Amino acid sequence: MFDAEKLSHAFKALSNPHRLSIFVRLASCCAPGTAYDADKAIRECVGTVGENLDLSPSTISHHIKELHRAGLIKMKRRGQTVECWVDPETLDSLAEFFKPPVHV
């Protein structure tokens, strides 16, 4: 069973094209057909994750905070930088939601 409340917040956050682009960039850490490994998950600095989006750093920071608030990404401070990555459980939940139902 899925959590409708949690998924609705995730979909609302992903409805913004810039946030969707940032999320896809963070989620695309694995080559097609390979397993997602949380220990090797892509961790990008907040300052570089929004490159090529033509947005100000403060706007990128806002989008990242919204993705974090929606439970789509994790964040960790390392000195003066903040790393962010997609939680593997988030990807699993989204994949499970979109998986077609099995009819017996």
C-alpha positions in Angstrom: 0.0 0.0 0.0 1.2 3.5 -0.7 1.1 6.6 1.5 -1.1 9.0 -0.5 -0.1 12.0 1.6 3.6 11.4 1.2 3.3 10.8 -2.6 1.2 13.9 -3.1 3.9 16.0 -1.5 6.5 14.3 -3.7 4.5 14.8 -6.9 3.8 18.5 -6.0 7.6 19.1 -5.5 8.4 17.3 -8.8 5.7 19.3 -10.7 8.2 22.2 -11.0 10.5 21.6 -14.1 13.6 22.9 -12.3 13.1 20.6 -9.3 12.4 17.7 -11.6 15.6 18.4 -13.4 17.6 18.5 -10.2 15.9 15.3 -8.9 16.6 13.5 -12.1 20.2 14.6 -12.1 20.7 13.3 -8.6 18.8 10.1 -9.3 20.7 9.2 -12.4 23.8 8.0 -10.6 23.6 4.5 -11.9 24.1 3.1 -15.4 21.0 1.5 -16.9 20.5 -2.1 -15.7 22.7 -1.7 -12.6 21.6 -1.8 -9.0 21.4 1.3 -6.9 24.1 1.3 -4.2 23.5 3.7 -1.4 27.1 3.7 -0.5 28.1 4.9 -4.0 25.1 7.2 -4.4 25.9 10.4 -6.2 26.4 13.3 -3.8 26.6 16.6 -5.4 27.3 19.9 -3.7 24.3 22.2 -3.6 26.4 24.8 -5.5 26.9 22.5 -8.5 23.7 20.5 -8.7 21.9 23.3 -10.5 24.5 24.0 -13.1 23.2 24.7 -16.6 19.7 25.6 -15.2 20.3 29.3 -15.6 19.1 29.9 -12.0 20.6 32.0 -9.2 22.2 30.1 -6.4 19.4 31.2 -4.0 16.7 29.8 -6.3 18.6 26.5 -6.7 18.9 26.4 -2.9 15.1 27.0 -2.6 14.4 24.1 -5.0 16.7 21.8 -3.2 15.0 22.6 0.1 11.6 21.9 -1.4 12.8 18.5 -2.6 14.2 17.8 0.8 11.0 18.9 2.5 9.0 16.6 0.3 11.3 13.7 1.4 12.8 13.2 -2.1 16.4 13.9 -1.2 18.7 13.8 1.7 21.2 16.5 2.7 24.3 16.6 4.8 26.6 19.5 5.7 30.4 18.9 5.2 32.3 22.0 6.3 31.1 24.9 4.2 29.4 22.7 1.6 26.1 20.8 1.7 25.8 17.5 -0.2 22.5 16.2 -1.4 21.5 12.8 -2.8 18.4 10.8 -3.6 17.5 8.4 -0.8 17.3 4.8 -2.3 14.0 4.2 -0.4 12.5 7.2 -2.2 13.4 5.6 -5.6 12.0 2.3 -4.4 8.7 3.9 -3.3 8.3 5.7 -6.6 9.1 2.6 -8.6 6.6 0.5 -6.5 3.9 3.1 -7.0 4.3 3.1 -10.8 4.7 -0.7 -11.1 1.6 -2.2 -12.9 -0.6 -4.2 -10.6 -0.3 -8.0 -10.9 -3.6 -9.7 -11.7 -3.9 -13.3 -10.7 
